[in-house]
């Protein structure tokens, strides 16, 4: 499963994007409305990735520091130039990079640097659950045979 291409993990999945000048409040409301833990921040003209804003950024950089969410642009609290990965790379490689970097979300970008998806460390749980289900089915089959 870790050898699956990243594109197979993210295909047919929506992700959120914003531009740097949007207020933290607008980004947070959009994240809440969509049940998302992160928003990719892109350059308005080129569409290329410039940052990522996560729930953690909102809590630690806005709430904890007492910033005004209405007047603070997301560019002030986002993580600039986040580690990203191409769609053809193995999912296991992405998980390794996330573990080593200590982050839970990784943008997936095309060759020109435009976002095409977002990986989450939770994606690994889905793969593990699939493997667990297959193992359970095998055990049930063995139990029936024996």
Secondary structure as GFF3:
##gff-version 3
##sequence-region A 1 146
A	DSSP	alpha_helix	6	10	.	.	.	ID=ss1
A	DSSP	beta_strand	17	19	.	.	.	ID=ss2
A	DSSP	alpha_helix	24	34	.	.	.	ID=ss3
A	DSSP	beta_strand	38	42	.	.	.	ID=ss4
A	DSSP	beta_strand	49	54	.	.	.	ID=ss5
A	DSSP	alpha_helix	55	57	.	.	.	ID=ss6
A	DSSP	pi_helix	58	63	.	.	.	ID=ss7
A	DSSP	three_ten_helix	74	76	.	.	.	ID=ss8
A	DSSP	beta_strand	79	80	.	.	.	ID=ss9
A	DSSP	beta_strand	84	86	.	.	.	ID=ss10
A	DSSP	alpha_helix	91	101	.	.	.	ID=ss11
A	DSSP	beta_strand	105	109	.	.	.	ID=ss12
A	DSSP	beta_strand	115	120	.	.	.	ID=ss13
A	DSSP	alpha_helix	122	145	.	.	.	ID=ss14
###
